[in-house]
């Protein structure tokens, strides 16, 4: 069952009586400001250039210097 025109009119009158005309217009103004602020934030996010991702965090290397170790050289050193 849907709402008829009379039911919608009664609901509108009750809302006007409870909140008053000024309060409803104030809420709609705040709602509009919120939407415009959201759109502005989305545009700023889209305009910002992409940042480079941070370097990878990995396990410390075997030589203790923090530089990657070539596995072929590492095995040669351990053999001698």
N, C-alpha and C positions, 0 to 999 in steps of 0.2 A: 504494500500500500504506500502510495506517495503522499506528499503533503499538498493540500489544496491551497488555493490563493488565500482563503480565509484563515487557515491555520498559520500561514506565513505572516499574515498581517497581525494576528494576535500575538505571535512571538515577537514581532518588531515593536509593537506597542509596549509589551512587558519589558523588553530590553531598554527602551527609551525611558520608561518610568523608573526602572532600577538605577540606571547609570546617568541619565540626563543627556541632553544634546551636547553640552560642552565637553563632558568626559569622553563621550564616544569619538568626537572629532579630535580630541587630544590624543587618544589611543591610536587613531588612524594616522595622525601626524607622526607619532613616534614609530609606528610600524613602517611608514614610508621612509623615515630617516634611517632606520635599520637596514632596509633593503638597499638604499643608495650607498650606505657605508659598506655593506657587503660587496656590492658591485665594484666600488672603488678599490677595496682590498684585493679583489680578484684581478683587477686590471694591473695593480701595482705588482702583484705576484707574477703575472704573465710578462710584464715589461722588464723584470729583473733578469740579468744575464745568468746563464747556468754557471754554477761554481764547479771548479775541478774537484773531483772526489779526493778525499784524504788518502795518503799512502796506506798500503796494506800493513797490517800488524801481523807479524808472524813470530815463530819461535826464534830464539837467539841462535846465531850461527855457531858452528863448531869451533871457529877460530877466535871467538870472543870479541871481534871487532865490529860486529853488527853488519858486516858486508856478506853477501851470499858467497858460498863456498862452491867451487867447481868440484863435483864428486870425483872426477878422474884425477885431479891433482891431490885431493885429500887422501885418496887411497894410495897414491905414490909416496906421499910423505910418511904415512903410517907404516909402509912396507920397509922403509929404509932405516 
